[in-house]
Amino acid sequence: MGVGVFLERVHVKYGLYQQLDGSVLRLVKQVGDGSIIKRFDKTPAPENPTDVVCPHFVELKWAYGCPFDCAWCYLKGTLRFLPGKTAPIIKDKNKIISHLTSFLDETNHGSSYPKEVLNTGELADSLMFENNGHSLSKMILPVFETQKKHRALFLSKSDYIQNILRMETSHKPIFSFTVNAIPVSKRWERKAPSPLRRLNAAKKLSETGYDVRLRIDPIMPIKNWRISYKSLIDKIFDKFTPERITVGTPRGLQSTINNCKDKSWAEYLSDRSNWGRKLDSETRFKIYSTLFNHLKENHNFKKVAMCKETIEMWSSLGMDYRKIRCNCTW
């Protein structure tokens, strides 16, 4: 692909995956040992009312960890066996490029293989190294430039976007920023850039021509939560219109709760699902319906989805989970 003469071609493995609409597709399972590129398939196809909905997407696992240490971060459980826990660490760059090149070469030709989004932010903050010598954008976007089918997804709570603003690329990666109500962020996301700084970064990327998505997650039922989250939404649309918005309420996997220092957020959780503990269903319904109505009535915005929410909740809101277009999907 012109990235390097001595790149090793890595074997690409496939599997059969049931889609939310009931169809079955033959898709890439992993590249090589799966340490760099692997399909996220930990959530089974939902069948029961309390099963969560989560389409299976491709992870580009270029690094581990995050510097922002948010109280509820699931990486505290996921990375608990690593010596440095959630301390950021990048993987071997040559291996990242060779596995990515193999995936793109293998799946780019012809029309039989569907378009995929490669999520770089499932196990790390995608922009956490943009201000030092390990910029993810500089490393992988030239590789994506060699094809036109697949797209990179950068997911972040950072506002480190200067490299990207200076970059000329015909390949259009997707940028997604996770934001929260200001009182919630001040309490549980103290090391992360403020939501307003993230929104300013999102605005600049949107004005540059990139697709920019937002996640409002996890939505916490703090005192006056309606005022706080409606205010957040209004601030978003004062700056720009996102390509889509995915919302979520806290998911308390037991491994996360066990390994986080500040467990105060988990005190709100009572219901159970096949993806951890949740707010009670009545509270979740009030949150989603309030925010969706505000988006529709005040901003004429309907491109919304929920993250790891149950079939039961999708049905209660009159939404068809089989047509989900959430943050990590095309």
N, C-alpha and C positions, 0 to 999 in steps of 0.2 A: 504493500500500500504506500510505499514511498517514505515511510516514517523512519526506517532503519534497515540497512542491508542485511544485518545478521539476526533479525528477529526470529525467534523460534516459533514455528507453527504448532499450535496447541490443539489437541483433540477436543472437539465440541460434542457434548453428549445431549441427547434428546429424551423427552418423555411425553406421555400423553396427559393432558390437563383438562379437567372438566371446567367449562366456563359457567358463569352465573346464569346464562340463558339455557343451560343444559347441553350445549354442544361440547364436543371434545376436539381439541387441537393438539397437533404434534409441535411442541415448542422446545426451545433450548432449555435443558435442565441445568447445565453448568458447563463451564469451560475448564478443561483440565481437572485439577483437584478441587475446584469450586471455591478456592480461597480468594479469588478476585471477582469472578462473575458467577452468580448462582441465582436461580429463581427463588424468590421468597414464596414459599408454599406451606408455611407453618399453620395457616388458618385453613381448616378443611372446608370443602364445599358446604355452605350453610343449608341445613335441613329443618332444624328445630327452631321454635320461636326465639329461644335465647341464644342461638348461634349468631356470631358476628359476621358481617359481610366485609370481605376484604379481597379484592381481585389479586391474583398472583402476578407480581411484577418482577422485573429483573433488577437485581442489586449489582452495582459496580462498587465492590468493597475495596476501595483504594487505601483506606486508613481506618483506624479505630479511634474512638474517643471524642471528647468535646471539652473545650476550656471553660464553658459557661456554668457548669455545675448546678443546673436547675434542680429544685428539690425533688421533683417527680420523675426525673429522667429515667427511662427504662434501661438506658445503658448501664446504670448502676447495678442492675441485675444481670443483664446480658453479658457484660464484660467482667463480672465479679471474679472470675478465675484468672484473669490476666495479672501479671505482676504489678503493673502500673494502674490497674483498675481502669478508670475513664480518662487517664492522662493521654493526650493526643499523640498518636504515633502513625507515621506513614509507612506503607509497605514498599517493597522493592519496585522501583520505577520501571525497570526493564520488564519485570514480570507483569506489571499493570498494562504496559503498552502491548506486549506480545499477546496477552489474553484478550485485550480489547480488539486488537487487530484481527485475531482469529475469529472472534465473534462476528465482527462486521464483515469480514471476507466471506465467512460461511453463509451468512443470512441475507446479504445485500443483493444478491443476483436473482433476477426473476421476480415474479409477483406472487409466488406460492407462499412465501413466508411473510407473516404480517409485520407491520411497523411496531416497533417496541420503544418504550421509554426506559433508559437505564438510570436507575435512581442511585445517585452518589451520596445520599444523605441519610441512609438508614442506620448506619453504624458510626457515622462521624458527621460533624458539621461540614458541609461542602466547601464553605468559604473560610474555614478557620486558618488555613495556611496561605491565604492570598497575599498577606503582607510580608511574607518571608520568601526564602528560596525554594519553597515546595508548592508553589501555586498549582492547584488542580486545573484551573482553566488553561494555563499555559501548557500543561502536560497533555491533556486529553483532547482539547478542542481541535488542534491540528489533525488528530487522527479522525475525528468525526467529519472534518472537512472533505475527506476522500470519498464520502458517500452521501446519499441524500435520503436514505430510508429511515434510519433510527435517530433518536434525539437523546441528549444528555439532560438529566434533571438535577439541578443544583438546589438543595434544600438547606436553609440556614436561618440562624438567629443573629447572624453577623451583619455588618454593613461594609465589609471590605470588598468594594467593587471597582476600585480604580484600575486594576489590570484589565478588567472586562470592558470598561468604558473606553480604554485605549486600543482594544483589540478590534481588528477587522476580520469578520467571519461571515461567510455566506451560510454556513450551518448555523441554525438558530437554536441554541440550547434553551431550555425552559428554566426559569428561576422561580423559586417558591420560598416565601418568607413566612415563618411562623411568628404570629403576633398574639398579644393578649391585652386585656384591659389593663390600664395603667396601674390601678391599685393591686391587681393580681401579680403583675410583673414585678412591682417593687417588693412584694412580699416573698415571692418564690423564685424569681429569676434575677437575683440581685447582681450577678456577674455578667449578664448579657447586656448588649447595647439596648437602650430604651426602645420600646415599640415605635416611637416617633422617628428615631434614627433608622430603624429597619424600614419603616414606611417611606422615608426620604430616599433610601437606597432603592427600594422597589420602584418608586416614581421615576428616578433617573434611568433605570434599566428599561422601564416601559416606554419612556420618551425616546430612548435610543432605538426602539423597535423590537425589543425582545418580548416574548410571551412571559408574563409575570402572574403567578398564582399566589394566593394567600391561604394560609391555614390559621384559623382561630381555634387554638387548642392548647391545653385543655381549658374549657370554659368552667369556671368555678362559681358556685352559687353563693358568693359573698353577699354581705349586706348591700342593698341597692344595686344588685347585679344588672338589672334591666337598664338602669341609667348608665352604668359603666360600659356595658357592651354595645348599647345603641350609640353612645358617644364614640367608641372605637370605630364602629362601622361608618359613622358620619365623617370621622377624620380620614378614613380610607378613601372615601369617594370625593372628599375635598381635594385629594392629591391626584388620584388616577382611578381608572376602572380596571380591576383585575380581570384576567382571562377566565378565572373561576375561583371559587372560594370553597374550601373544605373545612367543616367544623367538627369539633369533637369535645366530649366531656372526659374527665379523667378515667383512665384504665389502670387499675391497680393490680398488676401481676404480683403474685406473692413474692417472687424473687426481687422485684423492684422495691416493694415495701420493706422487705427484710434488710436490704442493703443501702437504704437512704438514711441520712442522718436526721433530716427534718421530716417527720412523718405527719405533720399537722394537716397536710392536704388530704391524707388518707382517711381522716376522721369523717369526711363527708360521704364516704362510700358505704353502701349497704347491700345493693343488689349484686347478684353473681351472674356471670356469663362464661362461655368457653374461652374468654380472653380476659380473665381477671374480674376484680370487683368494680362496680360502677355506682354512680349516683342512683337513687331510686328512680323508677321509671316515670313517675309523675313529675318529678323535678326535671328530668331530661326532656320530657315532652314539652314542658313549659319553656325551657331554654330554647329548644330548636324551633318551636312554633313562633316564639317571640322574635327571634332573630330572622327567621325566614320571612315572616310577615313584614318586619321592618325593612329588610332588603328589597322586597317586592314593592311595597307601598311607597317607600320614601326614595328608592333609588332605581326602581324598575329593573331589578337584578334577580335573575332566576337560576343562574348557573351555579348551583350549590349541591353539595353532597355531604355525607357524614362519614367520619372515619371510625372503622371498627365498631359500628353500631349494629344492634340486633335486627333480625327480620321483623320481630314484633314491633320495634320502634319505627322502622321504615313503613310498615303497614299502618300503624297508628297515625302517621303523618300523611297518609295517602300518597306515598312515594313508591316507585317501582325500583327495588334494589337491583333488578336485573339490567337496568339501563344506567347504572352508576357511571358517572364520569368524575372520579375523585382525583386527588392530588397526584398519585403515582401512576395514573393510566394515561393513555394517549388521548 
